[in-house]
Amino acid sequence: EPVFDEVRLPANFNYALADGTLRSVADWSERGVRRVNGAEWAGGDRNLQAQLFLPAGAEGPALLLHHNFGVIRRYNNSDRYALVVSLRAFDGGSGSLTASWPTHAGSLNREQTLELQTLLNGLGYDAGSPDGLFGSKTRSAVRQFQGDQNLAADGFPTASLLDQIRVRAGVAPEPARTPRGLQRSGIRELQRLLNRLG
């Protein structure tokens, strides 16, 4: 049984489905999820249970995690650890995925994650006990916040998301808005004023 399958998601995919719920590979396939290499799942593989995992959010690779991913996590309950072990040990040792990692998005350090958890809890999103570790409760709270803000609810925390949460929590000012150009009535008023000034 595989550890994971790297997959492609269809356009307008509902990222809230990456919530840790196990579904059959056949179910994922019916939702438009396909192996990244285009290969079809064989008959028995379609019955495998898998959860969708977006280790770098909606812009990064997408993985269907199978039972053996959880087996690796028994040793160290870290998604990152299990991903690295499975890439190095079970993917021919290549240590890479087909989809590129969105390095521009950045990631949060432990102090920022602690702040994120504290602010989310204060806003009524249950991120669990603030400990600076990004676990399933924090991911769920991030996903709920993103959904409420009409963002892709991928559960992936970025620095820009933390900034938005700070604004909602009232601990940071609204970002300065980019000035917009004048509308037709504004242009007419400007012309009148300029004419008046000669």
C-alpha angles and dihedrals in degrees: 000000000000125000093223144337120225107227144185119232124217123248114278091020116177101243090192085079087073088081100119094265114145115232131169118265086241089058092050089048091053087054090058098261111148135182110263091237092051094243116143121238112253120237098268093041090059088067094054115113116234141168124215114245125190103188092181100027130251093326096055139061121313121216135188103216117211131198094278092062087063090048090058090049091058088076095046118007094218124116090209092052093048092047093051093046093048093047094048098040106031107027096067088277092281092129093208142101128218096237116071122246114244097236091170090068092063125198135250125256122223095269092051091047089052089052091047091052093047094049094045091051089050090053091053099260110127104232092161126239108339106250104142092249118118106226137155095283092053091046089052092049091049090049091051092049091048091050092050089051093048092246126136099283095221096135092233116138118217133173090254091052090051088052090053091049090050089054092049090048091051096240095112132040122249109271115260110266119236108249113250125219120258120275121229094273091049091052091052091050090049091051092050091050093047091049090049089053090051 
